[in-house]
């Protein structure tokens, strides 16, 4: 849920640093599946902030998720890539509508399902508002999925995040999100090229 800012820190050209920093943040979720899922989300945000299109964001996220798997060579291979690919293919081939295909991912609260669900919601949603609302209404680990889907969708289309939602989050949590965003962007821009 808290991994999107790592994607803000590193442009896609710094993918090794991106994957390494994801691993540093995963103290409570340090498994092969969780790392792959977190890398998938951070990779999607990284590419989306760079202004890439939805298909390019999806491809980069899947690749970064695959790199995340290699951080822990032992253990079962996570299914996150395959869940995303299967869901996207079902919609592209016409065998399922986006809502139907996404509903199949919402059954559990595992890291791979939640990350796949979030990426697919962001990929198919018209905007950030839709991605967040759909995620929040799925039940289960809705706050985690909405956070990840919202981070990706808002990075894809920043002006589709309702400003009143930002104001409310700042008010309730006593935050200055604009200052946090500026700081993260400054760090991204100052990062040395690989």
ZIQUI-V356416 format. One record per residue. N is the residue number from 1. PSI is psi in radians with two decimals (* if undefined). BURIAL is b if it has 16 or more other ideal C-beta (glycine too) atoms within 10 Angstrom, else e. Layout:
BEGIN
n=<N,N>
psi=<PSI,PSI>
burial=<BURIAL,BURIAL>
END
This chain:
BEGIN
n=<1,2,3,4,5,6,7,8,9,10,11,12,13,14,15,16,17,18,19,20,21,22,23,24,25,26,27,28,29,30,31,32,33,34,35,36,37,38,39,40,41,42,43,44,45,46,47,48,49,50,51,52,53,54,55,56,57,58,59,60,61,62,63,64,65,66,67,68,69,70,71,72,73,74,75,76,77,78,79,80,81,82,83,84,85,86,87,88,89,90,91,92,93,94,95,96,97,98,99,100,101,102,103,104,105,106,107,108,109,110,111,112,113,114,115,116,117,118,119,120,121,122,123,124,125,126,127,128,129,130,131,132,133,134,135,136,137,138,139,140,141,142,143,144,145,146,147,148,149,150,151,152,153,154,155,156,157,158,159,160,161,162,163,164,165,166,167,168,169,170,171,172,173,174,175,176,177,178,179,180,181,182,183,184,185,186,187,188,189,190,191,192,193,194>
psi=<-0.53,0.36,-0.34,-0.72,-0.48,-0.63,-0.53,-0.56,-0.57,2.17,2.85,-0.49,-0.26,0.80,-0.59,-0.76,-0.65,-0.90,-0.73,-0.76,-0.58,-0.80,-0.64,-0.46,-0.07,0.69,-0.74,-0.11,0.85,1.40,2.89,-0.75,-0.82,-0.70,-0.74,-0.75,-0.76,-0.70,-0.68,-0.84,-0.82,-0.68,-0.70,-0.78,-0.76,-0.85,-0.65,-0.72,-0.53,-0.18,0.24,2.72,2.94,-0.77,-0.67,-0.67,-0.80,-0.84,-0.75,-0.74,-0.77,-0.69,-0.76,-0.65,-0.69,-0.73,-0.63,-0.57,-0.56,-0.20,-0.54,1.72,-0.38,2.68,2.96,2.47,2.27,2.64,0.11,-0.79,-0.76,-0.60,-0.78,-0.88,-0.75,-0.76,-0.83,-0.74,-0.69,-0.69,-0.80,-0.63,-0.17,0.11,-0.20,2.55,2.74,-0.80,-0.71,-0.78,-0.71,-0.65,-0.55,-0.38,-0.29,0.11,-0.54,3.08,0.44,2.77,-0.73,-0.74,-0.76,-0.75,-0.76,-0.77,-0.81,-0.80,-0.74,-0.71,-0.81,-0.66,-0.75,-0.33,2.58,-0.52,3.09,-0.71,-0.85,-0.78,-0.76,-0.79,-0.76,-0.74,-0.76,-0.43,0.12,-0.36,-3.03,-2.36,0.94,-0.65,-0.67,-0.84,-0.75,-0.66,-0.81,-0.82,-0.73,-0.69,-0.75,-0.86,-0.68,-0.56,-0.61,-0.71,1.37,-0.61,0.04,0.01,2.06,2.14,-0.58,-0.47,-0.73,-0.80,-0.76,-0.74,-0.74,-0.75,-0.89,-0.61,0.06,0.93,2.77,1.50,-0.57,-0.72,-0.72,-0.79,-0.74,-0.75,-0.77,-0.73,-0.70,-0.77,-0.71,-0.78,-0.48,-0.16,2.37,2.60,2.62,*>
burial=<b,e,b,b,b,b,b,b,b,b,b,b,e,b,b,e,b,b,b,e,b,b,b,e,b,b,e,e,e,e,e,b,b,b,b,b,b,b,b,b,b,b,b,b,b,b,b,b,b,b,e,b,e,b,e,e,b,b,e,b,b,b,b,b,b,b,b,b,b,e,b,b,e,e,e,e,e,b,b,b,b,e,b,b,e,b,b,b,e,b,b,e,e,e,e,b,e,b,e,e,b,b,e,e,b,b,e,e,e,b,b,b,b,b,b,b,b,b,b,b,b,b,b,b,b,e,b,b,b,b,b,b,b,b,b,e,e,b,e,e,b,b,e,b,b,b,b,b,b,b,b,b,b,b,b,b,b,e,e,b,b,e,e,e,e,e,e,e,e,e,e,e,e,e,e,e,e,e,e,e,e,e,e,b,e,e,e,b,e,e,e,e,e,e>
END
